[in-house]
């Protein structure tokens, strides 16, 4: 299970705040880890900070943006290859888009990241591995926050043959066989999902669109 937390990746040099600009000591680990826990409404990030319209001109990134940096590069370190060495231009482009579009800060956030990547200047170099990493993160957040009777979910991206399946803690369903995976109907939307019961992937009913 992939999570977004400080410690797995080193921070880029530009993500810093000089001591004389800070009114109090910032605990970076707490700032980045606390939002990673889903709230009662399923949100795992704090609301987007008041990001200015001239965001592209930023040189140093505010510490409030650290959790968002980690949701990209801790979840999918391979993104750094799209914008070496530290991914700063990619991050700035994403945050500028996010400020304007305000994607939901629940499990669908990671699918919003995928959709942005696939429409961004980096789209030609985005691979299935990039997309799958964010789908796995989305599925993990769903099982952590969902309070319905569903025991798990299956998720699909139209161009990718493989499906992402995740189960809630304590559920011991039968493993999903390759045959079951292939028996699922083609997903009708770019990103589709379906809740599953504890009976396994055979409990699939119909694809639903991932909001966003």
N, C-alpha and C positions, 0 to 999 in steps of 0.2 A: 504494500500500500504506500503510495507516494503522499508525502505531506509537505507543507510549505513552512519551514522553520529556519531560524538562524542557525548557522553552524555548518551546514553542508557546503555552502559556497562562500568564497571570499567576496567582500563588498568591493565594488569599483571605487577607485580613488576619488571620483567626483561626487560620490554620495557621502558627504561629510558636512559637518557644521562646526565652525571655529568656536572655541570656548567663549570668546567674548560676545558671541551672538546668542548664547544660551542663557536663559533666566534660571534654569535648574539643570541638574545632571540628568541625562537621558539614559535609561537602561535599555540598550538596543535590543537585547534578547527579549525583554518583556514587551517592547513596542511591537516586535514582529511576531511573537508567538501568541500573544493574547488574542488577536483577531482571528487566528486560525481555528479557534473552537467555535463551532456553529452556535448561534444564539437560538432562542426559542422560535424565532420566525425563520430559521434556517440560514441567516446571514452569517458569514464567517469573517468578513472584513468590516472595518469601520467605514462610515460614509466617506466618499471621496472628499479630500480636502479642497478648499476653495482655490482650485488651480486657475491661475490667471490666463486670460485670453492670449497673451504673448508667451505662452509656455515654451515655445520653440527656442526662445532666446535664453532660457535658463542655462547656467553653467554648472552650478552646484545644485544638487537635488535635496530638497527639504527632507528631514528625518521622518516626517509623516508619510512619505512615499515609500519608505523602506519595506513595509509589508507587501506592497504591490510589486516591488522589484523581486522579492522572494517568491511570489506566486508565479512569476514567469521563469526565472532562472534556476530556482531550486527544484521546481517540478520538472522542468525540461532543460537541463544544462546544455543540450545540443543547440539551443537557440543562440548561444554565444558564437557558434560557427557561422551564423547568418550575419552577425555584426561584430566581428572581432575588433579588439580583444575583450572588451568589457560589456558589450551590448547596450551602450548608453544611447545611441541614436535610435535603436529599436525601442528601447524603453520610453524615450521621450515621445516618439511617434505614437506608441500605444497609449500613454497617459493623456496625450492631447486628444486622441480619439475618445478615450474613456470619459474624460471630463465633458466632452460635448454630447456623448450618447448615454452616459450613466447606465451601464449594464447592471443587471441585478447582481447583488453581492451574496447570492446563495450558490447552490451547486452548479447552476447554469452559467456562473461567471466564467468557468474554464472553457465552456463551449463558446462563449462570447469571445474569449481569447483566440480560439481556433478560427472562428469566422473572421475576426480581424486579420489574423495572419494570412488567411487564404485570399483576402482582398487587398493585402498590403503590398508595398514594393518588394517584399521578400517572398511573395507567393510562389515564384518559380523554383525556389529552393526549399520550400516546406515539404517535408516527407511524411509518410505514414507514421514513422516513429515519433515525430513531433506531435502530430495530432493524437496518436494513441496515448501518449504520456498525459496530455491534458484530459482526455476522456477517462482515463483511470483515476485521475485526481477528482474529476467531477463525480464519478461513481462512488468514490470513497466518501466524499462529502454528503452525497445523497443518503447512503446507508447510516451515516452518523447523525443526520438530522431528521430523517423521515419518521413520522409517528403513525403511519397508516398500518393496516394489517399486512401489507406486502412484506415479503421476506428478503427480496433482493430486486435487482433490475438488470436488464440487458440493454446495451446501447450500441448504436450503429452509425457509421459515417458512410454515405453512399459509395464513394470510390473505394472503400476498404472492405475486403472480403471478411476479415476477422471481426468478431463481435467482442465487446467488453462486457463481462458479467461480474457482478459483485453481490455479495450476500451480507446480511446484517450479522452482527456478532452473536454467536451462539447457534446460528443456523447451520445444520449439517446436511445440506441437500446432496442428492446424487450429483456426481460430476457431470458437466456438460460435455457430451461427446461431440466429435467432429460431425457426425451425422445429424445430431440435433441442431447444431449450428447451421448447417447447410439447409436444413428443412425450413428454417424461418423464411418468411416472405421477404422480398426485397424492400428495403426501407423507402418510403415514398418522399421523405424530406431529406435535406442535406444531413441533418443530425436528427436521429429518431431514437426513442427509448420506449421501454415497456416495463411495468412492474411485474414481478414474478412471485409466485407462492413458494412455499417450502418444498414443493414437489419436484422442483427442477425446472429446466428450460422448457419442458413440455407444458408448463402452465402458461406459456406465452398466449396472449389474447390478440392484441393488435398493436401496431406501432402508433406512438404519439409523437408529435413534433416537440423538440426541445425548444422552449420559449427563448426569445431573444431577438 
